[in-house]
Amino acid sequence: MTDVVDSDELLRRIRRARDCAAQEEQSWRARSAELRPADPDAAQDAVIRTLAYEAVVRVLDEVVRPGTR
């Protein structure tokens, strides 16, 4: 990465990444619910992915708004 960005641009990028992670979290949560009756193993994989994205959202929330969570 050779681009130099100011703090406002960095904050925008972090917020965009946080929003993307939140969307992925919801998507995997919904997928888990859909798969649970038909394919419990795939549903468990979706749960794990949901937890991973949830962790990313928490970390980025802490970067953007320290101490609010």
N, C-alpha and C positions, 0 to 999 in steps of 0.2 A: 504494500500500500504506500503510494508515494504522494497521495493527495494530502494537502494541509487544509484542515477545516477549522472554522472557529467554533466556539462553545455552543452557539445557537444551532448550528448545523449538526453538531454532534448530538445535542439533546433531541433534535428532530429525528435523527436516525435511530436513537435509542427508543424513542416513543413509537416510531414506526415498527421497529423490531418487537416491541412489547405488544402492540396491537396484533401483529402477525402471529405471535406465539399464543395470544389469547384466542384468536380464531382457530388455530390448530388444536388447542386444548378442547374447545367446544366441539370441534369436528370429531376428534377421537373419542370424546365422551359419548356423543351420539352414536358413533359407530359401535362402541362397546355395548351400548344398550340394544342396538339392532342385532348384534351377533350373539348375545348371551343365550337366547333359546336354541339357536341352530348350531353354533360352533363355540363352545366354551373356551377352547384353547385360543382361538383368534380373539375372542372377547377379552381374555386375560392379557394378551399382547396389547390390545387397544387400551386397557386400563393402565398398563405400564407406560405407554406413550403419553397418555393423559397426564399421569403424574410427572413425567419429565417436562412436559410443556408447562404444567402448573408451577414447577420449580423455576423455570426460566422466567415466567411472568412475575413471580415473587421477587426474584433477584432484580429484574429490570424496574419493577415498582420501587424497590428500595433505592436504586440509583437515581431515579427521577424524583421520588418523594421520600427522602430519608425519614424513618421513624413513623410513618403513617400506617404501617401494616403490622 
